[in-house]
Amino acid sequence: MRILVLVKDPVRFHEVCKNFYQNVRGLGNKSSELYSHLHHDLPHILCLLECHLSESELQLIHFTDYSLGVNYCRKNVLRGGVSIFVYRNLKYTTINID
């Protein structure tokens, strides 16, 4: 399992970090709709729960200006999963905690 750690940028440290947290109950064909609701005030971090996607399906999801920072997909059970997308200008690293 990996966790995501934001890297502090001293120049931007005073800014507020906006997060969006949502149980999406299956991300599959909802990514465009979700992004259209957020585009007017984009958060720095998108934390999406219950994505119901496999690793390969998740790689096909694209949010403009975001990268997939870290994710967890169940291998033996249907549904579940967590995906965290990070805005393009944020520096981050992942740590393996296995």
KOLTI-385280 format. One line per field, with one value per residue (C-alpha): residue number from 1; residue in three letters; x, y, z. Coordinates in pm, 1 decimal, decimal comma. Layout:
KOLTI-385280
pos <- c(NUM  ...)
code <- c(ALA  ...)
u <- c(X  ...)
v <- c(Y  ...)
w <- c(Z  ...)
END
This chain:
KOLTI-385280
pos <- c(1  2  3  4  5  6  7  8  9  10  11  12  13  14  15  16  17  18  19  20  21  22  23  24  25  26  27  28  29  30  31  32  33  34  35  36  37  38  39  40  41  42  43  44  45  46  47  48  49  50  51  52  53  54  55  56  57  58  59  60  61  62  63  64  65  66  67  68  69  70  71  72  73  74  75  76  77  78  79  80  81  82  83  84  85  86  87  88  89  90  91  92  93  94  95  96  97  98)
code <- c(MET  ARG  ILE  LEU  VAL  LEU  VAL  LYS  ASP  PRO  VAL  ARG  PHE  HIS  GLU  VAL  CYS  LYS  ASN  PHE  TYR  GLN  ASN  VAL  ARG  GLY  LEU  GLY  ASN  LYS  SER  SER  GLU  LEU  TYR  SER  HIS  LEU  HIS  HIS  ASP  LEU  PRO  HIS  ILE  LEU  CYS  LEU  LEU  GLU  CYS  HIS  LEU  SER  GLU  SER  GLU  LEU  GLN  LEU  ILE  HIS  PHE  THR  ASP  TYR  SER  LEU  GLY  VAL  ASN  TYR  CYS  ARG  LYS  ASN  VAL  LEU  ARG  GLY  GLY  VAL  SER  ILE  PHE  VAL  TYR  ARG  ASN  LEU  LYS  TYR  THR  THR  ILE  ASN  ILE  ASP)
u <- c(0,0  120,4  34,0  59,1  263,3  251,4  586,3  584,8  674,6  798,8  685,7  327,0  307,2  67,8  -202,1  -499,0  -514,3  -865,7  -972,3  -1270,5  -1382,6  -1667,1  -1809,4  -1868,3  -2028,8  -1857,9  -1639,2  -1650,7  -1864,2  -1903,4  -1562,1  -1672,0  -1982,3  -1782,0  -1521,2  -1789,1  -1924,4  -1578,7  -1423,3  -1530,3  -1332,6  -1087,5  -966,8  -601,7  -681,8  -962,4  -1015,9  -1264,1  -1400,9  -1581,9  -1446,2  -1533,1  -1244,4  -956,0  -599,0  -622,4  -962,3  -835,2  -548,0  -808,5  -962,5  -836,0  -905,3  -760,9  -486,0  -466,1  -242,5  -327,4  -124,6  -211,4  -484,9  -605,5  -810,7  -950,5  -830,8  -1055,9  -1376,5  -1603,4  -1643,1  -1456,7  -1134,5  -989,9  -822,7  -646,8  -581,8  -344,5  -357,5  -76,1  122,8  143,3  457,2  406,6  570,6  435,5  560,7  524,6  400,3  383,1)
v <- c(0,0  350,8  682,6  1028,1  1304,5  1662,6  1837,3  2186,1  2464,3  2752,4  3011,6  2879,8  2753,2  3027,9  2920,2  2709,6  2354,7  2276,5  1911,6  1738,1  1412,7  1209,0  857,5  829,3  481,5  383,1  632,1  462,1  691,9  970,0  1136,3  1399,6  1486,5  1513,6  1738,4  1964,9  2030,5  2117,4  2314,2  2658,8  2617,1  2330,3  2168,6  2079,9  1719,8  1491,2  1199,5  961,4  663,1  352,7  394,6  31,5  17,2  -220,9  -90,2  -106,9  68,4  341,6  419,6  518,6  786,3  1135,1  1461,9  1768,4  1928,9  1632,7  1332,3  1011,6  1042,8  715,6  456,5  129,8  -120,5  -440,1  -750,2  -1022,8  -831,8  -635,1  -264,4  -53,7  130,7  475,7  712,9  1038,2  1282,4  1576,4  1912,9  1960,5  2229,2  2048,1  1857,1  1522,6  1190,5  848,9  622,4  245,1  134,0  -243,2)
w <- c(0,0  -78,5  81,5  -71,7  91,3  -31,7  -54,6  96,6  -141,0  78,7  -175,3  -176,0  181,6  290,2  41,4  144,7  13,9  -114,8  -102,2  -257,1  -93,8  -243,0  -246,9  -623,4  -614,0  -936,6  -1123,4  -1465,9  -1681,1  -1422,1  -1454,7  -1710,9  -1511,1  -1190,1  -1351,8  -1500,8  -1150,2  -1017,6  -1305,0  -1177,5  -851,9  -891,1  -568,9  -519,5  -427,6  -546,1  -308,0  -466,8  -276,3  -400,9  -754,0  -845,5  -1096,9  -1159,4  -1195,7  -1576,4  -1584,4  -1354,2  -1591,1  -1852,5  -1627,2  -1709,2  -1529,4  -1704,8  -1494,0  -1250,6  -1212,5  -1030,8  -712,2  -541,8  -550,5  -402,3  -600,5  -455,3  -634,7  -490,3  -416,8  -647,2  -589,3  -338,4  -408,6  -347,5  -591,5  -509,6  -791,9  -739,3  -916,8  -1168,2  -984,9  -649,3  -569,2  -400,0  -338,5  -248,6  28,4  26,7  370,3  309,3)
END
